[in-house]
Amino acid sequence: MAAKKEFRGYVPADLNRIIRAVTALKNGDRDWSLSDVLTEALEDWLAKPENRALIEKHNLGDFQDADESD
């Protein structure tokens, strides 16, 4: 597994509250962290057809392999 990189961003207070609440509620089957939630959300965003088209157009490769070149 590639080394993890720090990623910072700001979200509105209401989104922060609901994400933290859902993350805590989801901690039944698995120990979810905010990092896990962010990673899943970004992977889903990158998988959108319009973003996949940009990745392919600009020859960025598979986003899951992108961190290995750092």
ROMAR-270005 format. One line per 8 residues: number of its first residue (from 1); their letters; for each residue y, x, z of N, C-alpha, C. Coordinates in pm, whole numbers, plus 50000, padded with zeros to 5 digits. Atoms other than C-alpha are relative to their C-alpha. Layout:
<atoms>
NUM = A = Y/X/Z/Y/X/Z/Y/X/Z; ...
</atoms>
This chain:
<atoms>
1 = MAAKKEFR = 49882/50085/50000/50000/50000/50000/50124/50089/50000; 49876/49923/50010/50345/50130/49910/50083/49984/50128; 49912/50007/49883/50596/50207/50182/50097/49884/49986; 49907/50113/50002/50818/49916/50277/50142/50052/50003; 49859/49965/50006/51191/49931/50207/50080/49894/50074; 49912/50095/49932/51468/49772/50411/50079/49922/49896; 49928/50089/50090/51635/49476/50240/50087/49910/50086; 49910/50081/49917/51942/49307/50386/50066/49893/49916
9 = GYVPADLN = 49930/50109/50066/52103/48980/50299/50054/49905/50105; 49939/50098/49910/52307/48702/50451/49965/49861/49950; 50031/50139/50033/52209/48336/50461/50088/49910/50086; 49923/50095/49919/52398/48029/50581/49927/49971/50132; 50056/50024/49866/52346/47941/50948/49892/49892/50000; 50101/50107/50001/52156/47619/50869/49869/50047/49937; 50121/49945/50061/51912/47805/50643/49930/50096/50097; 50054/49909/49900/51864/48074/50909/49922/49923/50107
17 = RIIRAVTA = 50063/50079/49893/51783/47810/51171/49868/49940/49953; 50122/50067/50047/51528/47623/50957/49891/50101/49965; 50099/49897/50033/51358/47941/50830/49934/50054/50127; 50056/49949/49874/51316/48073/51185/49910/49896/50066; 50081/50105/49939/51183/47737/51305/49866/49985/49926; 50124/50016/50078/50930/47702/51021/49910/50123/50018; 50079/49877/49979/50820/48066/51063/49927/49993/50133; 50063/50012/49868/50752/48004/51432/49889/49896/49999
25 = LKNGDRDW = 50101/50105/50006/50562/47681/51358/49878/50043/49918; 50107/49957/50089/50356/47851/51088/49909/50103/50066; 50076/49895/49933/50230/48115/51333/49876/49946/50070; 50126/50047/49945/49901/47935/51390/49885/50076/49938; 50109/49935/50073/49674/48078/51121/50018/50151/49995; 49968/49859/50023/49847/48412/51090/50132/50031/50070; 49875/49961/49935/50124/48605/51261/50106/50028/49893; 49896/49987/50102/50416/48546/51021/50125/50062/50060
33 = SLSDVLTE = 49871/49944/49960/50735/48750/51044/50104/49956/49897; 49895/50029/50098/51071/48697/50876/49985/50088/49877; 50025/49912/50114/50981/48993/50655/49894/49941/49908; 50104/50065/50081/50667/48810/50540/50059/49884/49920; 49937/50115/50065/50874/48501/50459/50090/50047/49886; 49911/49946/50101/51133/48705/50269/49921/50055/49882; 50083/49943/50107/50866/48891/50072/49941/49890/49913; 50059/50110/50076/50692/48568/49972/50105/49928/49916
41 = ALEDWLAK = 49892/50068/50072/51022/48405/49873/50046/50081/49879; 49955/49915/50111/51128/48701/49659/49893/50012/49892; 50108/49997/50099/50787/48723/49490/49997/49871/49920; 49995/50128/50070/50807/48351/49408/50119/49994/49905; 49879/49999/50083/51162/48398/49273/49979/50086/49876; 50026/49912/50114/51054/48689/49053/49897/49942/49904; 50102/50061/50084/50762/48483/48922/50053/49887/49913; 49942/50105/50082/50996/48220/48776/50006/50046/49855
49 = PENRALIE = 50003/49961/50142/50974/48215/48396/50126/50072/49952; 49877/49935/50047/51341/48306/48343/50013/50143/50053; 49995/49865/49944/51309/48608/48573/49891/50089/49940; 50107/49926/50068/50974/48713/48420/50047/50043/49861; 49949/49966/50133/51146/48701/48079/50095/50119/50007; 49908/49887/49983/51419/48936/48203/49925/50129/50032; 50080/49884/49964/51162/49171/48355/49933/50058/49875; 50067/49954/50122/50972/49186/48026/50101/50052/49898
57 = KHNLGDFQ = 49898/49960/50098/51287/49207/47809/50054/50140/50030; 49942/49872/49961/51418/49504/48005/49895/50103/50042; 50110/49906/49976/51077/49669/48041/49994/50049/50144; 50000/49963/49859/51085/49663/48419/49860/50005/50060; 50137/49996/49952/50708/49632/48451/49972/49888/50098; 50042/50101/49903/50523/49427/48705/50073/50023/50131; 49922/49983/49877/50737/49364/49014/49914/50046/50116; 50086/49958/49890/50437/49425/49239/49975/50151/49996
65 = DADESD = 50018/49855/50012/50411/49783/49107/50131/50075/50011; 49868/49936/50006/50787/49852/49115/50024/50094/50117; 49973/49918/49882/50788/49996/49468/49923/50132/49998; 50083/49880/50002/50522/50256/49387/50071/50119/49937; 49931/49890/50067/50765/50461/49177/50111/50060/50084; 49891/49949/49914/51016/50512/49463/49961/50126/50072
</atoms>
